[in-house]
Amino acid sequence: MSSIKGEVDAIYNAAEQVHFLPPESQTKAVAKILSSDRVEQNKFEQELTTLKKGQCVVSGPGLVEKGDLAKQVNVVKIDDLASRLS
């Protein structure tokens, strides 16, 4: 990310974000983007460092009680291409 310094803010300003296994040097920065709460940041750092192949962390608006939208952060397993085509 350091090679695109000027555009980084625009990238992280998106409503929906998908983070695959980030480099170790970026894990703390991504966790801070996902939450401002230090306890949650620690949790997200742990989740980000343990992502397996085909997993990602998705952050964005989601439906909650009474049909309202709220920010949600979830670990998602993405099926491989072969299973999606059959």
N, C-alpha and C positions, 0 to 999 in steps of 0.2 A: 504494500500500500504506500510505502514511502516514495515510490517512483511517480505517483500521481497526487502530489501534495494538495494542489489547488482544488481538485475534484472530489476529494474524500468526503468533505462535508455534504456535498450533494448526494453522494452514494448512500450515506448513512441517514439521510433525511427522508428516504422512501418509507411509505406507510407499511409495506410488506417487505420483510427481509428474510433471506434464506442464507444460513451460514453453514457451510460444510466444515470439516475439520480444519480450523485455522492454524497457521504456524504458531509455535509456542510463544513467539514474541508478540503475537497479536491477540492471544486469548484474553488477557486482562482488558484490553481496549474493547473487544467485542462484548465481554460481560458487562462493562460499564454502559454500553449502548443499550443492552437488553434491560437493564434495571438501574435505578439510582440508589436502591437499598443495598447496603454492603453485604448483608446476609444472603440476599438473593444473588448478588454478584458472585459470591464465593460458590454458591450452588451452580450457577451457570458456567463458571470457570471449570468446575469439575465435569459437568456434562459435556462441555466443548472438548475437553482433553480426552474424553473416553468415547467419542463418536466412532462408530465402526463404518466400514464400507457400506454405502447405500443409506447412511443416516445423515440427517441435518437438523439444525435448530431453525424453526420457522417462527418469526415474530411479526405480529400484525393484528388487525382488528378481527374479532370473532364475536359471534352471537352469544350473549349471556342471558340471564333471566329477563323475562318480559320483552324479549326481542331487541334489547339494547346492544350496542357494540362496545366492546372494551378490548384493550390490548391483551393479547394472549401470547405466551411463549411455549412452544411444544417441540419435543423431539419427534421427528417423523422418519419412518422407514420407507424408502423409495424402492419399489419393486424393480428388478432388473428388466431391461428392454425385452428380452425373450418372453418373459411371463406376461408382459403388457400386450404383446402382439398376438398371443395365442388365445 
